[in-house]
Amino acid sequence: MMDFGFVLSKSSTVDLNKVDLSMYRQLEKLSPDVRTCMACGSCSATCTAAPYSGMSVRKVILGLQRGNDVSAMLSNCMLCGKCTMVCPRGINTRNLILNLCRIHETGGRNDR
């Protein structure tokens, strides 16, 4: 590969062999409907907090699937439920966010 001395943008390549998916796996056990998310963005479009904080259930799910820390985004959710009402897959996004907050509170431990 040739190096021209500049980079247009940071690489978005995700090495799935090196990603920590433990949080996503725990969320999957508590809210199995997270697997049905097709990342359409309907939740983000109706989110009251999104324009001001960058909160997005879609970004949270994608971030978890990529092994990113999403705890900062969770604190911005107002749990208003608009995202739940517009989800074309019928995902209970409020429950999903609450379960994810519980996982973060316990530090990812399985106390159940």
C-alpha distances in whole Angstrom, upper triangle without the diagonal:
4,7,10,12,13,13,15,16,16,14,17,16,19,19,23,23,23,25,29,31,34,35,34,36,39,39,39,42,44,43,42,41,38,37,38,36,34,33,34,35,39,40,38,39,43,42,44,42,39,39,40,38,35,37,36,37,34,32,34,33,29,29,31,29,26,28,28,32,34,37,37,37,40,42,42,43,46,47,49,48,47,43,45,48,45,43,42,42,45,43,45,43,46,46,42,42,45,44,41,43,45,42,41,45,45,42,40,43,45,49,50
4,6,9,11,12,14,16,17,16,19,18,21,22,26,26,26,28,31,33,37,38,37,39,42,42,42,45,47,45,44,44,41,39,40,38,36,34,36,36,40,41,39,40,44,43,45,43,39,39,40,39,36,38,37,38,35,33,35,35,31,31,33,31,28,30,30,33,35,38,38,38,41,43,42,44,47,48,50,49,48,45,47,49,46,44,44,44,47,45,47,45,47,48,44,44,47,46,43,45,47,44,43,46,47,43,42,45,47,51,52
4,6,8,9,12,14,15,14,18,18,21,22,26,26,26,27,31,33,36,37,36,38,41,41,41,44,46,45,44,44,40,39,40,38,36,34,36,36,40,40,38,39,43,42,43,41,38,38,38,37,34,36,36,37,35,32,34,34,31,30,32,31,27,29,29,31,33,36,36,36,39,41,40,42,46,47,49,48,47,44,46,48,46,44,44,44,47,45,47,44,46,47,44,43,46,45,42,43,46,43,41,45,45,42,41,44,46,50,51
4,6,8,11,14,15,16,19,20,23,24,28,29,28,30,33,35,38,39,38,40,43,43,43,46,48,46,46,45,42,41,42,39,37,35,36,36,40,40,37,39,42,41,43,41,37,37,38,36,34,36,36,38,35,32,35,35,32,31,34,32,29,31,30,33,34,37,36,36,40,41,41,42,46,47,49,48,47,44,47,49,46,44,45,45,47,46,48,45,47,48,45,44,47,46,43,44,47,44,43,46,47,44,43,46,49,52,53
4,7,10,13,14,15,19,20,23,24,28,29,28,29,32,34,37,38,37,40,42,42,43,46,47,46,46,45,41,41,42,39,37,35,36,36,40,40,37,38,42,41,42,39,36,36,36,35,32,35,35,37,35,32,34,35,31,30,33,32,28,30,29,31,33,36,34,35,38,40,39,41,44,46,47,47,46,44,46,48,46,44,45,45,48,45,47,44,46,47,44,43,46,45,42,43,46,43,41,44,45,42,42,45,47,51,52
4,7,9,11,13,16,18,21,23,26,28,26,27,30,32,35,35,35,38,40,39,40,43,44,43,43,42,38,38,39,36,34,32,33,32,36,36,33,35,38,37,38,36,33,32,32,31,29,32,32,34,31,28,31,32,28,27,30,29,26,27,26,28,30,33,31,31,35,36,36,38,41,43,44,44,43,40,43,45,42,41,42,42,44,42,44,41,43,44,41,39,43,42,39,40,43,40,38,42,43,40,39,43,45,48,50
4,6,7,9,12,14,18,20,23,25,24,24,27,29,32,32,31,34,36,36,36,40,41,39,39,38,35,34,35,32,31,28,29,29,32,33,30,31,35,33,35,33,29,29,30,28,26,28,28,30,28,25,27,28,24,23,26,26,22,24,23,25,27,29,28,28,32,33,32,34,38,39,41,40,39,36,39,41,39,37,38,38,41,39,40,37,39,41,37,36,39,39,35,37,39,37,35,38,40,37,36,40,42,45,47
4,7,9,12,14,18,20,23,26,24,24,27,29,32,32,31,34,36,35,35,39,40,38,38,37,33,33,33,30,28,26,27,26,30,30,27,28,32,31,32,30,27,26,27,26,23,26,26,28,25,23,26,26,23,22,26,25,22,24,22,25,26,29,27,27,30,32,31,32,36,37,38,38,37,34,37,39,36,35,35,36,38,36,38,35,37,39,36,34,38,38,34,36,39,37,35,38,40,37,36,40,42,45,46
4,6,9,11,15,18,20,23,21,21,24,25,28,28,27,30,32,31,32,35,36,34,34,33,30,30,30,27,26,23,24,23,27,27,24,26,29,28,30,27,24,24,25,23,20,23,23,25,22,19,22,23,19,19,22,21,18,20,19,21,22,25,24,23,27,28,27,29,32,34,35,35,34,31,34,36,33,32,33,33,35,33,35,32,34,35,32,31,34,34,31,32,35,33,31,34,36,33,32,36,38,41,43
4,6,9,12,14,17,20,18,18,20,22,25,25,24,27,29,28,29,33,34,32,32,32,28,28,29,26,25,22,24,23,27,26,24,26,29,28,29,27,24,24,24,22,20,22,22,23,21,18,20,21,17,16,19,19,15,17,16,18,19,22,21,21,25,27,26,28,31,32,34,34,33,30,33,35,33,31,32,32,34,32,33,30,32,33,30,29,32,32,28,29,32,30,28,31,33,30,29,33,35,38,40
4,6,9,11,14,17,16,15,19,20,23,23,23,25,28,27,28,31,32,31,30,30,26,26,27,24,23,21,23,23,26,26,24,26,29,28,30,28,25,26,26,24,21,23,22,23,20,18,20,20,16,15,18,17,13,16,15,18,20,23,23,22,25,28,27,28,32,33,35,34,33,30,32,35,32,30,31,31,33,31,32,30,32,33,29,28,32,31,28,29,32,29,28,31,32,29,28,32,34,37,38
4,6,10,12,15,14,13,16,17,21,21,19,22,25,24,24,28,29,27,27,26,23,22,23,21,19,17,19,19,23,23,21,23,26,25,28,26,22,24,25,22,19,20,19,20,17,14,16,16,13,12,15,13,10,13,13,16,17,21,21,20,23,25,25,26,29,30,32,31,30,27,29,31,29,27,27,27,29,27,29,26,29,29,26,25,28,28,24,26,29,27,25,29,30,27,26,29,31,34,35
4,7,9,12,12,11,15,16,20,20,19,21,24,24,23,27,28,27,26,26,23,21,23,21,20,18,21,21,25,25,24,26,29,28,31,28,25,27,28,25,22,23,21,21,19,16,18,17,14,13,15,13,10,12,13,17,18,22,23,22,24,27,27,28,32,32,34,33,32,29,30,33,31,28,28,28,30,28,30,27,30,30,26,26,29,28,25,27,30,27,26,30,30,27,26,29,30,34,35
4,6,9,8,8,11,12,16,17,15,17,20,20,20,23,25,24,23,23,20,19,21,19,19,17,20,21,25,24,23,26,28,27,30,28,25,27,28,25,22,22,20,20,17,15,16,15,12,11,12,10,7,9,11,14,16,20,21,20,22,25,26,26,30,30,32,31,31,27,29,31,29,27,27,26,28,26,27,25,28,28,24,24,27,25,22,25,26,23,23,27,27,24,22,25,27,30,31
4,5,6,7,10,12,15,17,16,17,20,21,21,23,26,25,24,25,21,20,22,21,21,20,23,24,28,27,26,29,32,30,33,31,28,30,31,28,25,25,23,23,20,18,18,17,14,14,14,11,9,10,12,16,18,22,23,23,25,28,28,29,33,32,35,33,34,30,31,34,32,29,30,28,30,28,29,27,30,29,25,26,28,26,23,26,27,24,24,27,27,24,22,25,26,30,31
4,5,5,8,9,12,14,13,14,17,18,17,20,22,22,21,22,18,17,20,19,19,19,22,23,26,26,25,29,31,29,32,30,28,30,31,28,25,24,22,21,19,18,17,15,13,13,12,9,8,9,12,15,18,21,23,22,23,27,28,28,31,31,33,32,32,28,29,32,30,27,28,26,28,25,27,25,27,27,23,24,26,24,21,24,25,22,22,25,25,22,20,22,23,27,28
4,6,9,10,13,15,15,15,18,19,19,21,24,24,22,24,21,19,22,22,22,22,26,27,30,29,29,32,34,33,36,33,31,34,34,31,28,27,26,24,22,21,20,18,16,16,14,12,11,11,14,17,20,23,25,25,26,29,30,30,34,33,36,35,35,32,32,35,34,31,31,29,31,28,29,28,30,29,25,26,28,25,23,26,26,23,23,26,25,22,20,22,23,27,28
4,7,9,12,14,14,15,18,19,19,21,24,24,23,25,22,21,24,23,23,23,26,27,30,29,28,32,34,32,34,32,30,32,32,29,26,26,25,24,22,20,19,18,16,14,13,12,10,9,12,15,18,20,22,23,24,27,28,29,32,32,35,34,35,31,32,35,34,31,32,30,31,28,30,27,29,28,25,25,27,25,22,24,25,21,21,24,23,20,18,21,22,26,27
4,6,9,11,11,12,15,16,16,18,20,21,20,21,18,18,21,20,20,20,23,24,27,25,25,28,30,28,31,28,26,29,29,26,23,22,21,20,19,16,15,14,13,11,10,8,6,5,8,11,14,17,19,19,20,23,25,25,29,28,31,30,31,27,28,32,30,27,29,27,28,25,26,24,26,25,21,21,23,21,18,20,21,18,18,21,21,18,15,18,20,23,25
4,6,8,9,10,12,13,14,16,18,18,19,20,17,17,20,20,21,20,24,24,27,25,25,29,30,28,30,28,26,29,29,25,23,22,21,19,19,17,15,14,13,11,9,9,8,5,8,10,13,15,18,18,19,21,23,24,27,27,30,29,30,27,27,31,30,27,29,26,27,24,24,22,24,23,19,19,21,18,15,18,18,15,14,18,17,14,12,14,16,20,21
4,6,5,6,9,10,10,13,15,15,15,17,14,13,17,16,18,18,22,22,25,23,23,27,28,26,28,26,25,28,28,25,22,21,19,17,16,15,13,11,11,10,7,6,7,5,9,11,12,15,18,18,17,21,22,22,25,24,27,26,27,24,24,28,27,24,25,23,24,20,21,19,21,20,16,17,18,16,13,16,16,13,14,17,16,14,11,14,14,18,19
4,5,5,6,9,10,11,13,14,14,17,14,15,18,18,20,20,24,24,26,24,24,28,29,27,29,27,26,29,29,26,24,22,20,18,18,17,14,13,14,12,9,10,11,8,11,11,13,14,18,18,17,20,22,22,25,24,27,26,28,25,24,28,28,25,27,24,24,21,21,19,21,19,15,16,17,14,12,14,14,10,11,15,13,11,8,10,11,14,15
4,5,5,6,9,10,11,12,13,15,12,14,17,16,19,18,22,22,23,21,21,25,26,23,25,23,23,26,26,22,21,18,17,15,16,15,11,10,12,10,7,9,11,8,10,9,10,11,15,15,13,16,19,18,21,20,23,22,24,21,21,25,25,22,24,22,22,18,18,16,17,15,12,12,13,11,8,11,11,7,8,12,11,9,7,10,11,14,15
4,5,5,6,9,10,10,10,12,9,10,13,13,15,15,19,19,21,19,20,23,24,22,25,23,22,25,26,22,20,18,16,13,13,13,10,8,10,9,5,6,9,8,10,11,11,13,16,15,14,18,19,18,21,20,23,21,23,20,19,23,23,20,21,19,19,16,16,14,16,14,11,12,14,11,9,12,13,10,11,15,14,13,10,13,13,16,16
4,5,5,6,9,10,9,12,10,10,14,15,17,18,21,22,24,22,23,26,27,25,28,26,25,29,29,26,24,21,19,16,16,17,14,11,13,13,9,9,12,11,13,14,14,16,19,19,17,21,23,21,24,22,25,24,25,22,21,25,25,22,23,20,20,17,17,16,18,16,13,14,15,12,11,14,14,11,13,16,15,14,10,12,11,15,14
4,5,5,6,9,10,12,11,12,16,16,19,19,23,23,24,22,23,27,27,25,27,25,25,29,29,25,24,21,20,16,17,17,14,12,15,14,11,12,14,13,14,14,14,15,18,18,16,19,21,20,22,20,24,22,24,22,21,24,25,22,24,21,20,17,16,15,16,14,11,13,13,9,8,12,10,8,10,13,12,11,8,9,8,11,11
4,5,5,6,7,10,8,10,13,13,16,16,20,20,21,18,20,23,23,21,24,22,22,26,26,23,21,18,16,13,14,15,11,10,13,13,9,11,14,13,14,14,13,13,17,16,14,17,19,17,19,17,20,19,21,18,17,20,21,18,20,17,17,13,13,12,13,10,7,9,10,7,6,10,10,8,10,13,13,13,10,12,11,14,13
4,6,5,5,7,6,7,10,12,15,16,19,20,21,19,21,24,24,23,25,25,24,28,28,25,23,20,18,14,15,16,13,10,13,14,11,11,14,14,16,16,15,17,20,19,17,20,22,20,22,20,22,20,22,19,17,21,21,18,19,16,16,12,13,13,14,12,9,12,13,10,10,14,13,11,14,17,16,16,13,14,13,16,14
4,6,6,9,9,10,13,15,18,19,22,23,24,22,24,27,27,25,28,27,27,31,31,28,26,23,21,18,18,19,16,14,17,17,14,14,18,17,19,19,18,19,22,21,19,22,24,22,24,21,24,22,24,21,19,23,23,20,21,18,17,14,14,15,16,13,11,14,14,10,11,14,13,11,15,16,15,16,12,13,11,13,11
4,6,9,9,11,14,15,19,19,22,22,22,20,22,25,25,23,25,25,25,29,29,26,25,21,20,16,18,19,16,14,17,18,14,15,19,18,19,18,17,17,21,19,17,19,21,19,21,18,20,18,21,19,17,20,21,19,20,17,16,13,12,12,13,9,8,11,10,7,9,12,10,10,13,15,14,15,12,13,11,12,11
4,5,6,9,10,11,15,16,19,19,19,17,19,22,21,20,23,23,23,26,27,24,23,19,17,13,15,17,14,12,15,16,13,14,18,18,19,18,17,17,20,18,16,19,20,18,19,16,18,16,18,16,14,17,18,15,17,13,12,9,8,9,11,8,6,10,10,7,9,12,12,12,15,17,17,18,15,16,14,16,14
4,5,6,8,10,14,16,18,19,19,18,20,23,23,22,25,25,24,28,29,27,25,21,19,15,15,18,15,12,15,17,14,14,18,18,20,20,19,20,23,21,19,22,23,20,22,19,21,18,20,17,15,18,19,15,16,12,12,9,10,11,14,11,9,13,14,11,12,16,16,15,18,20,19,20,17,18,16,18,16
4,5,5,7,11,13,15,16,16,15,18,20,20,20,23,23,22,26,27,25,23,20,17,13,13,16,14,11,14,16,14,14,18,19,20,21,19,20,23,20,18,22,22,19,21,18,19,16,17,14,12,15,15,12,12,9,8,6,8,9,12,10,9,12,14,12,13,17,17,16,19,21,22,22,19,21,19,21,19
4,5,6,9,10,13,14,15,13,15,18,19,18,21,21,20,23,25,22,20,17,14,10,10,12,11,8,10,13,11,10,14,15,16,17,15,17,19,17,16,19,20,17,19,17,19,16,17,13,12,15,15,12,13,10,10,7,9,8,11,10,7,10,13,11,11,15,16,15,17,19,20,20,17,20,19,21,20
4,6,8,10,13,15,16,15,18,20,21,21,24,24,22,26,27,25,22,20,16,13,12,14,13,9,11,14,12,10,14,15,17,19,17,20,22,20,19,23,23,21,23,20,22,19,20,16,15,18,17,13,14,10,12,9,12,12,15,14,11,14,16,15,14,18,19,17,19,22,22,22,19,21,20,23,21
4,6,9,11,13,14,14,16,18,19,19,23,23,22,25,27,25,22,20,16,13,12,15,14,11,12,16,14,13,16,18,20,21,19,22,24,21,20,24,23,21,23,20,21,18,18,15,13,16,14,11,10,7,9,8,11,12,15,14,12,15,18,16,16,20,21,20,22,25,25,25,22,25,23,26,24
4,6,8,10,11,11,13,15,16,16,20,20,18,21,24,22,19,16,13,10,8,11,11,8,10,13,13,11,15,17,17,19,17,19,21,18,18,21,21,18,20,18,19,16,16,12,12,14,12,9,9,7,9,7,11,10,14,14,11,14,17,16,15,19,20,19,21,24,25,24,22,25,24,26,25
4,6,9,10,11,13,14,16,17,21,21,19,21,24,22,19,17,14,12,9,12,13,10,10,14,14,13,15,18,19,20,19,22,23,20,20,23,22,20,22,21,21,18,17,14,14,16,13,10,9,8,11,10,14,13,17,17,15,17,20,20,19,22,24,23,24,27,28,27,25,28,27,30,29
4,6,8,9,10,12,14,14,18,18,15,18,20,19,15,14,10,9,6,8,10,8,8,11,13,12,14,16,16,18,16,19,20,17,17,21,19,18,20,19,20,17,16,12,14,15,13,10,10,10,13,11,14,12,16,17,14,15,19,19,18,20,23,22,22,26,27,26,24,27,27,30,29
4,6,8,9,10,12,13,17,18,15,17,20,19,16,15,11,11,8,11,13,12,11,15,16,15,17,20,20,21,19,22,22,18,19,22,20,19,21,19,19,17,15,12,13,14,11,9,9,10,12,12,15,14,17,19,17,17,21,21,20,23,25,25,25,28,30,29,28,31,31,33,32
4,5,5,6,9,10,14,14,11,13,16,16,13,12,8,8,6,9,11,11,11,14,16,16,17,20,19,20,17,20,19,16,17,19,17,16,18,17,17,15,13,9,12,13,10,9,10,12,13,13,15,13,15,18,16,16,20,20,19,21,24,24,24,27,29,28,27,30,30,33,32
4,5,5,7,9,12,14,12,14,17,17,14,13,10,10,9,12,14,13,14,17,18,19,20,23,22,22,19,21,21,17,18,20,18,15,17,16,15,12,10,7,9,10,6,6,8,10,11,11,13,12,14,17,16,16,19,21,20,22,24,25,25,28,30,30,28,31,31,33,32
4,5,6,6,10,11,9,12,15,14,12,10,7,6,7,10,11,11,13,15,16,17,19,21,20,20,16,18,18,14,14,16,14,12,13,12,11,9,7,4,7,9,7,6,9,11,11,10,11,9,11,14,13,12,16,17,17,18,21,22,22,24,26,26,25,28,28,30,30
4,6,5,9,9,6,9,12,11,9,8,5,7,7,8,11,12,13,14,16,17,19,20,18,19,15,17,16,12,13,16,13,11,13,13,13,12,10,7,11,12,10,10,13,14,15,14,14,11,13,16,15,14,17,19,18,19,22,22,22,24,27,27,26,29,30,32,31
4,6,9,10,8,9,13,13,11,11,9,10,10,12,14,15,16,18,20,21,22,24,22,22,19,21,19,16,17,19,15,14,15,15,14,13,10,8,12,12,9,11,13,15,16,15,16,14,16,19,18,17,20,22,21,22,25,26,26,28,30,30,30,33,33,35,35
4,6,9,8,10,13,13,12,11,10,11,12,14,15,16,18,19,21,22,24,25,24,23,20,21,20,16,16,18,14,12,12,12,10,10,6,6,10,9,8,10,13,15,15,15,15,13,14,17,17,16,19,21,20,21,24,25,25,27,30,30,29,32,33,34,34
4,5,5,8,10,10,9,8,7,9,11,12,13,15,17,17,19,21,22,23,21,20,17,17,16,13,13,14,11,9,9,10,8,9,6,6,10,11,10,12,15,17,16,15,14,11,12,15,15,13,16,19,18,18,21,23,22,24,27,27,27,30,30,32,31
4,6,7,8,9,10,9,10,12,14,15,16,18,20,20,22,24,25,26,23,22,18,18,16,13,14,14,10,9,8,10,8,10,8,9,13,13,13,15,18,20,19,18,17,14,14,17,17,15,17,20,20,19,22,24,23,24,28,28,28,31,32,33,33
4,6,6,6,7,6,8,11,13,13,14,17,18,18,20,22,23,23,20,19,15,15,13,10,11,11,7,7,7,10,10,12,11,11,14,16,15,17,20,21,21,19,18,14,14,17,17,14,16,19,18,17,21,22,20,22,25,25,26,29,30,31,32
4,5,5,5,5,6,10,11,11,12,15,16,16,18,20,20,21,19,18,14,15,13,10,11,12,9,9,10,12,12,13,12,11,15,16,15,16,19,20,20,18,18,15,15,18,17,15,18,20,18,18,22,22,21,23,26,26,26,29,31,32,32
4,6,6,8,10,13,14,13,15,18,18,18,21,23,23,24,21,20,17,18,15,13,15,15,11,12,13,15,15,16,14,14,18,19,17,19,21,23,23,22,22,18,19,22,21,18,21,24,22,21,25,26,24,26,29,29,29,33,34,36,36
4,6,8,11,14,16,15,16,19,20,19,22,24,24,24,21,20,16,17,13,11,14,13,9,11,12,15,15,17,16,16,20,21,20,21,24,26,25,24,23,19,19,22,21,18,21,23,21,20,24,25,23,25,28,27,28,32,33,35,35
4,5,9,12,14,12,13,16,17,16,18,21,21,21,17,16,13,13,10,8,10,10,6,9,11,14,15,17,16,15,19,21,20,20,24,25,24,22,21,18,17,20,19,16,18,21,18,17,21,22,19,21,25,24,25,28,30,31,32
4,6,10,11,9,10,14,14,13,16,18,18,18,15,14,11,13,10,7,10,11,8,10,12,15,15,16,16,14,18,20,18,18,21,22,22,20,20,16,17,20,18,15,18,20,17,17,21,21,19,22,25,24,24,28,29,31,32
4,7,9,8,8,11,12,12,14,16,17,17,14,13,10,11,9,5,7,9,6,6,10,11,12,13,13,11,14,17,16,16,19,20,19,17,16,13,13,16,14,11,14,16,14,14,18,18,17,19,22,21,21,25,26,28,28
4,5,5,6,9,10,10,12,14,15,16,14,14,10,12,11,8,9,11,9,8,11,12,13,12,12,9,12,14,13,13,16,16,16,14,14,10,12,14,12,10,14,16,14,14,18,18,17,20,22,22,21,25,26,28,28
4,5,5,6,9,10,11,12,14,15,14,13,10,12,12,9,9,12,11,9,12,11,12,11,11,8,10,13,12,11,14,13,13,11,11,7,9,11,9,8,12,13,11,13,16,16,16,18,21,20,19,22,23,25,25
4,5,5,6,8,10,11,12,14,13,14,11,14,14,11,12,15,14,12,15,15,16,14,13,10,12,14,13,11,13,13,14,11,13,10,12,14,11,11,15,15,13,16,19,18,18,21,23,22,21,24,25,27,27
4,5,5,6,8,10,10,12,10,11,8,12,12,9,11,14,13,12,16,16,17,16,16,13,15,18,16,14,17,16,17,15,16,12,15,16,13,12,16,16,13,15,18,17,17,20,22,21,20,23,24,27,27
4,6,5,6,9,10,10,9,9,6,9,10,7,8,12,11,11,14,14,16,15,16,13,14,18,17,15,17,17,17,14,14,11,12,13,10,9,12,13,10,12,15,14,13,16,18,17,16,20,21,23,23
4,5,5,6,9,10,10,11,9,12,13,11,11,15,15,14,17,16,18,16,17,13,14,17,16,14,16,14,15,12,13,10,13,13,10,10,13,12,10,13,15,14,14,18,19,18,16,19,20,22,22
4,5,5,6,9,9,11,10,13,14,12,13,17,17,16,20,19,21,19,19,16,17,20,18,16,17,16,18,15,16,14,16,17,13,13,17,16,13,16,19,17,17,20,21,20,18,21,22,25,25
4,5,5,6,5,7,6,10,12,10,12,15,15,15,19,19,21,20,21,17,19,22,21,18,20,19,20,17,18,15,17,18,14,13,16,16,12,15,17,15,14,18,19,17,16,20,21,24,25
4,5,5,6,7,7,10,13,12,12,15,16,16,20,19,22,21,21,18,19,22,22,19,21,19,20,16,17,14,16,16,12,12,15,13,10,13,15,12,12,16,17,15,13,16,17,20,21
4,6,8,10,11,14,16,15,15,19,20,19,23,22,24,23,23,19,20,23,22,19,20,18,20,17,18,16,18,18,14,15,18,16,13,16,18,15,16,19,20,18,15,18,19,22,23
4,6,9,10,14,16,15,16,20,20,20,24,24,26,25,25,22,23,26,25,22,23,21,23,20,21,19,21,21,17,17,20,18,15,18,20,17,17,20,21,18,16,20,21,24,25
4,7,9,12,14,14,15,18,20,20,24,23,26,25,26,23,24,27,26,24,25,23,24,21,22,19,21,21,17,16,19,17,14,16,18,14,14,18,18,15,13,17,18,22,23
4,6,9,11,11,13,15,17,17,21,22,24,24,25,22,23,26,26,23,25,24,25,21,22,19,20,20,17,16,18,17,13,15,17,14,13,17,17,15,14,18,20,23,24
4,6,8,9,10,12,14,15,19,20,23,23,24,21,23,26,26,24,26,25,25,22,21,18,19,19,16,14,16,15,11,12,15,12,10,13,15,12,12,16,18,21,23
4,6,5,7,9,11,12,15,16,19,19,20,18,19,23,22,20,23,22,22,19,18,15,15,16,13,11,13,13,9,10,13,12,10,13,15,13,13,17,19,21,22
4,5,5,7,9,11,14,15,18,19,20,18,20,23,23,22,25,24,24,20,19,16,15,16,13,10,12,12,9,8,11,10,7,10,13,11,12,16,18,20,21
4,6,6,7,10,13,15,18,19,20,19,21,24,24,23,26,25,25,22,21,17,16,18,16,12,14,15,12,11,14,14,11,13,16,14,16,19,22,23,25
4,5,5,7,11,12,15,16,17,15,17,20,20,19,22,22,22,19,18,14,14,16,13,10,13,14,11,11,14,14,12,14,17,16,17,20,22,24,25
4,5,6,9,10,13,14,15,14,15,19,19,18,22,21,20,17,15,12,11,12,11,7,9,11,8,7,11,12,10,12,15,14,15,18,20,21,22
4,6,8,10,13,15,17,16,18,21,21,21,25,24,23,20,18,15,13,15,14,10,11,13,11,9,12,13,11,12,15,15,17,20,22,22,24
4,6,9,11,13,14,14,16,19,19,19,23,23,22,19,18,14,13,15,14,11,12,15,13,12,15,16,14,16,19,19,20,23,25,26,27
4,6,8,10,11,11,13,15,16,16,20,20,19,16,14,11,9,12,12,8,10,13,12,10,14,16,14,16,19,19,20,23,24,25,25
4,5,8,10,11,13,15,16,17,21,21,19,17,15,12,9,13,13,10,11,15,14,13,16,18,17,17,21,22,22,25,26,26,26
4,5,8,9,10,12,14,14,18,18,16,14,11,9,6,9,10,8,9,12,13,12,14,17,16,17,20,21,21,24,24,24,24
4,6,8,9,10,12,14,17,18,16,15,12,10,8,11,13,11,12,16,16,15,18,20,20,21,24,25,25,28,28,28,27
4,5,5,7,9,10,14,15,12,11,9,7,6,10,11,10,12,15,15,16,18,20,20,21,24,25,25,27,27,27,26
4,5,5,7,9,12,14,12,12,10,9,9,13,13,13,15,17,18,18,21,23,23,24,27,28,27,30,30,30,30
4,5,5,6,10,11,10,9,8,7,8,11,11,11,14,16,16,17,19,21,21,23,25,26,25,28,28,29,28
4,6,5,9,9,7,6,5,5,7,9,10,11,13,15,15,17,19,20,21,23,25,26,25,27,26,27,26
4,6,9,10,8,9,9,9,10,13,14,14,16,18,19,20,22,24,25,26,29,30,28,31,30,31,29
4,6,9,8,9,10,10,12,15,15,16,18,20,20,22,24,25,26,28,30,31,29,32,31,33,31
4,5,5,6,8,8,11,13,13,14,17,18,18,20,22,23,24,26,28,29,27,29,29,30,29
4,6,8,11,12,15,16,15,17,20,21,21,23,25,26,27,29,31,31,29,32,31,32,31
4,6,9,10,14,14,13,16,19,18,19,22,23,23,25,28,29,29,27,29,28,30,28
4,6,9,11,12,12,15,16,17,18,20,22,22,24,26,27,28,26,28,27,28,26
4,6,9,9,8,11,13,13,14,17,18,18,20,22,24,24,22,24,23,25,23
4,6,6,6,9,10,11,12,15,16,17,19,20,22,23,21,23,22,23,21
4,5,5,6,9,10,10,12,14,15,16,18,20,21,19,22,21,23,21
4,5,5,6,9,10,11,12,14,15,16,19,20,19,21,21,21,21
4,5,5,6,8,10,10,12,14,15,17,18,17,19,18,18,17
4,6,5,6,9,10,11,12,14,16,17,15,17,17,18,17
4,5,5,6,9,10,11,12,14,15,14,17,17,18,18
4,5,5,6,9,10,10,13,14,14,16,16,16,16
4,5,5,6,9,10,11,12,11,13,12,13,13
4,5,5,6,9,10,11,9,12,13,14,14
4,5,5,6,9,10,10,12,14,14,15
4,5,5,6,9,9,10,10,11,12
4,5,5,6,5,7,8,10,11
4,5,5,6,9,11,12,14
4,5,8,9,11,11,14
4,5,6,8,8,11
4,6,9,10,13
4,7,9,11
4,6,9
4,6
4
